[in-house]
Amino acid sequence: MRLLLLLCCLLPLLSSAQTATLLHPAAVFDGETLHPGWAVLVEGEKITAAGPAATLVAPAGANVLELPGLTLLPGLIEGHSHLLLHPYNETSWDDQVLKEPLALRVARATVSARNTLLAGFTTSRDLGTEGAGYADVGLKQAIDQGIIPGPRLLVATRALVATGSYGPRLAAVEDLPQGAQQADGVDNLVRAVREQIGHGADVVKVYADYRWGPGGTTEPTFSLEELTLIVQTARSSGRGVVAHASTAEGMRRAVLAGVETIEHGDGGTPEVFRLMKTRGVALCPTVAATDATSQYRGWKKGQEPEPARVVAKHRAVQAARQAGVTFVMGGDVGVFPHGDNAREMELLVTDYGFAPLEVLRQATSGNAQVFHLADRGRIAPGLLADLVAVAGDPTRQVAALRQVRLVVKGGVVYKQP
């Protein structure tokens, strides 16, 4: 009986996919602008109308959902997550990769997916399973088939690393399981990219640099030629490439190779960010991961000076903004708890000087544009009925994003007042 009750709690509050519903919030944020007094009509899995409430007429038999005091907005889009990871202050990355059974990691990930959805994030770009193979593809299938609740996923599967550059590392152990797929040179890289695509990758992720220099310093991994080959191979299948890169040279090579986004970018220089602007490459700064790992290592935030890593992140974000680089909203969640995704948006506002409206646009229409998701990220007729309602006005107070009252994905209600 307890198991049955638990399973019932994990299932969405089902609504008929055929019944029209008219939503009456206090205001609608359409992905760009706040509209007080608007309403939204949903039929099936799509939005069919949005505009001033007085102009919308619901079909006969439609449900009317009153949402007083709430702002309705597009389902939020997480730009950088790892559903197969959980916070490093619970279990170190090495131990997760080396010691946790795959079944345990997948079971935990199903809960993480649910927590992400209920936090208002109806889409998530998951950038690597970190040693869990192609388990993200299975998670995506389970969500799409309605077996488990979770966001719509864009998955990167295993990710690509240069041989010897990634982890885990134990000098006394040969053939140690790795957190990503190792490949080098023309034949191996083409094969690896195609393998990942064949297994279900929506996007290819490459580590353009990593901590493999003398004394563990971060240095570039792949050559410009190798990175270009990765991008060309992926692009020929209609897929983009994202690059983990935190050194100026690693970022420069990745940008010249044609990647679509740079993840982290801590060591970016004004010159590199100007190059990113020129080439149309977006930055996902993942400030929440830097904040979390710094505190895991003992930093007492608010009581002690900022550690060098946080100072570098501030410098990079400021330089990127000055260069006019497009920002992706993504926190590297998994480093910190899934469901706490709004932490990235809060920090961008409170610690990095962004306006709430800026980060809200990043997490909706902005991410949708960068990720080529033309069917979501805005509230407009014909788009997916992925909707979230929060208490208050998130265009003025980012804290409102913590007050999620309604979550709808594809016209199905997963959380309601």
N, C-alpha and C positions, 0 to 999 in steps of 0.2 A: 504493500500500500504506500509506504514512504517513497519507493522508487517511482511509482505511478504519479504521485503528487509532484515529485521533483521534475519529471518529464513534462507534466502539464505546465509547470511554471516556466519551462524553457521554450514552450511553443508560443507563437505570436497570438495576439487577440485577433482572430480571423474576421475579416469582413468580406462580404461578397464581392468578387472581382467584377460583377456585372452591375452592381447597384451604384447609382450616382450619389455623390456626397457633396454638399455645399458647405464649405468651411467659412465661418464668420469670425476672424480674429479682430483684434483692435487695429492691427496694421499688417501689411505684407511687405517684406523685403524681397524684391524680385531677383536679387543677385547683383544689382547695381544701385538701386534707389529704394528708399523707404516710402510706402504709400499708406498713410492712415486711411481707414475706412474702406479698404479694399476687401473683396472676398475672392475665393477660389473655388471653381467647380472641378471635381474629379469624376471621371467615368472610366471604369475599368482600371487599367494601370497607367492611364495618361491624364494630364491636365487638359481640360477642354475649354476653360475660360478663366480669365483673371481680370479684375478691374473693379471700379467703384461698386459697392454692394448694391446700390439702387439700380444698377444697370444689368445685374445678373439675375436671370430667371432659371430656377432649377426645374428639371423635368418632373413630371408627375411621379410621385412615389419616391423622390429623392430623399435621402437623409440630410438633415441639417445639423451641423456640429457647431455649436456656439463656443467660442474661445475668448471670452472676455479677458482683457488685460494681457493677452498674449500676442507676440509677434510671430507670424508665420514666415518661414524662410525656406530656401531650397535645402535639401539634405546636404549636410556638410561632407566635404571630400578630404580625407586624410591623404597627404602626399607622400609620407614615408613611414611605413610600419613594418614590423616583423612579428606576425602572429605566432610564429613558432618559437619566439623568445619570451621570457618573463624577466622581471627586474633583476639587475645584477646584484643588488643588495640582498636578494633572496638566495640566488645561486649564481656563481660566477659563470661567465661566458664559456670558459674552458670546460667546466663541469657539465653545463647544459649540453655541449656538443659531444663530450666524451662519455658521460656517465648516465645521462637520462635516456631511457628506452624511447624509441620512436613512438610507440603507442601512448606513452605518458605525455610526450610533447604534443601529440595530436589531440589527445583528450583535453589537455589544458587549453590548446588553441581554440577548441570549439567554444569554451567559456569566454575566451578573450574576444572572439568574433561577436558573440552575443553582447558583451559589455560595450564593444565599440559601437554597435548598432544602437543600443539603448542610450548611448551618450549623444546621439544625433548624427553620427557619421554613417551615411548610407552608402558611401563608396570609399574604398581604401586601396591605395597603391602599395602592395606588399613587396618589399625589395630584397628578397632573399630568405631562404629557409635556414641558413646558418647550420649546415650539416644534416638537415632533415630531408634531403633529397628533393623529391617532387611532391612532398606532402601538401604544399600550398595549392597545387592543382586539384587534389582530392578535396580539400576544404572548399575551394571555389565551387566544385561540382556539387558538394553536399548542400551548400547554401543555395545555389541556383535551382536545385531540385526540391527545395523546401524541407530537406531532412533536418537541418539545423538553422537557427536564425543567425544572420550576420550581414555585413555590408556586401555590396557588389565588389568583387575583387579584380584588380589588375595584378597579375603575379609575375615575378621574375625568376622563379624556381631557384636554381643553385647559385647563380651569379658566377662571374669569371674572375680568376686571379692568376697572376703569373706564378709559375712553379717556384716554390720556396719562399714566397713573400707573405703568405697568410698564416693562419693558425688552425688548430693548436700546434705548439712546438714543444717537443720533448726530445732532446738530442739523443737519448739512449734508445729511442723507439723508432724503428723504421716503418714506413707505410702507415703512418698515423692517420686516422680519419681527419678530413679537413672540413672547414666551415664553408667552403665554396669549391667550384670545379677548377682544377688547375689545367692550363693549356698555354702553349707558346707556339710561335711560328705560324706560317701560312696554313699548312694542312691541318694542324691540330686545332687552331682557333676557328677555322671555318667549320670543322666537324663539331666542335663544342657548341658553337652558336646554333647550328642546325639541330643538334641533339636537343638542346633546351627548347627551341621552338617546336620541334616535333613532339616533345612531352607536354606542351601546353603553355609555354611562356608567352605572356602578352607583351612583355618588354624585356630587353636584355640589360642586365646590370654588369658593369665592369669596374674593378678596382684599379683606378689609374695611378694610385700611389698607396703605400701602406708603411707600417712601422717595421721595415726590414733593413734599414741603414745601420751603420756602425753605432753600437750602443742603443739600438732600438729607435733611432731617429726615423722620421717619415721621409721616404724618398720615392720618386716615380718608379713605376713597375714596367708597364708596357711601353714600347717605343711608339712614336707617332704613327709609323707604318702599321704596326700591329693594331693600334686603336682604330685607325682608318679602315682596316680590313674588317674589324668587328662591326663597325657602323655600316659599312657597305653590305655586308652579308645580312645583317638584320634588316636593313632598309629594303633590300630586295624582296623580303617577305612582307613588307608593309609595317614593320615594327621599328620603334625607336630604341635608342640606347641611352641609359642614364649612367653617370660616372660618379662613384665615390672618389672624391679628390679633395685634399686639404693642403696641398703645397701649390705654390704658384706655378711651378713647372708641370706638375701633374694636371692641374686645371688647364693650363695653356695647351698642352698636347690634346687633352680631351675635347676642348672647344674647337681646335683646328681640325680634329678628326670628324666633328659633326654630331656630337652627342646633343641631346635635347635638354638635359638638366644636369647641373652639378650639385651633388649632395655634400653638404657641410661647408666647404670653401673657406675654412678658418685662416689659411695663409694667403688668401687672395690679395693681390696688389691692385692699386688703381689701374695700372696698365692691363692686367688680366680682366678686371671687371669691365673696362671699356671694350675689350675684345669680345667679351660675352654679350654686351649690349649690341655691338655691331653684328655679331653672328646670330643674334636672337636666341641665346642660350639662357635659360632661367636658373635661378639659384634657390635651392631648398636648404636653408641655413641650420635647421635642426637645433635651435637654441635650447630647447627643453632637455635634449639628451646631454648637452654640455653642462647645463645647470644641475641635472640629476647626478651624473657621474662625478662631478666636482664635490657634491655634497656626500656621495657615497665614500669618497676618499678623505672625508674629514672636514671639508670646508663648512664653517658655521656662517651661513649666509645671513647678512645683516649685522653680524657681529665682528667679522674679520674682513680684511681687504680682499678684493676679488683675486682669485688665482690667475696665473698667466693664461690658462686656456680660456677663461671667461673674458679676460681683457682682449685677447686675440679675436675672439668671436665678435665682441663689440666693434673692434676696429674694422673687421671684414664687413660686417653688416652695414656700417656707416659708409664705407668705401663703395659698396655695391649700390646703396641707395643714391649716393652722389653721382654714380655712373649711369643711373637710370635703368639698372638691371631689373627684369621681371622677377618677382618672388613667388615661389611655390610655398604653400603652407603645409608643413609636414614636420613632425617632431621627433622621428626615429623612435616612435612608441614601441614598447617591448623592452627598451632600456629602462623605461618607467612603465607603470601599469596601464594596460589596455583599458579603455573607458575613461582615462584621464587625458584624453587627446587634446582637450581644450587648453591644457597647460601651455602648449606652444603659443597659442593665440594670446593668452594672458601675458606671457613673458614678452612677446613682441610689443605689446602695448605698455606694460609697466616698466620694463627694463630697457627696451630698445627704441622707444620713441615713436612707434607706429600709432596711428589713430585706429580706434575700434572698427570704423568703416573700412579702412584699408585691409585689415586682416580678415574681415568678414567677406569682402570681395575676393581675396586670395583663396579662401576656403570654399568658395562656391563657383561663381562664374570664371574666376581666374584659373583655378586648378582645372576646371572642365576644359578651358581653352587650351592650356598647355598640354593636357593629356589627350586631346583630340576626342573629347566626350561631348559631342554635339547634342546629345539627347538629355542632358541633365545640367545642373549647376545654376539654373535660372527657373523662375516661375513664369511660364508662358504656355499658351495653347500648343498642344502637340508633343510637349516634353513629358518625360517620365514623372509620375506622381510620387517623387521622392521628396518628402516634406517634413519639416520639423517646426514645432512651435515652442517658444521659450517665454518665460515670464519677464516682462520688461522690454526695453529697447536695446538690442545688442549693437545697434549702430552707434550708440552713445556710451554704453556700459558693457565692456567685454564680459564682465562677471555674469551677465544675463545668460550666457551660453552654458553656464552650469545649471540653469533652471529649466531643464528640458521637461516639457509636459506632454508633448505629442511627438510620435515618430511614425511616419508612414513611408513604406517602400513599395513602389509599384502598385499603389492603391490599397495595400494591405496595412492595417493598423497594428503596430507592434507595441505601442505604448500610448496611453491616452489618459486625459485628466480624470 
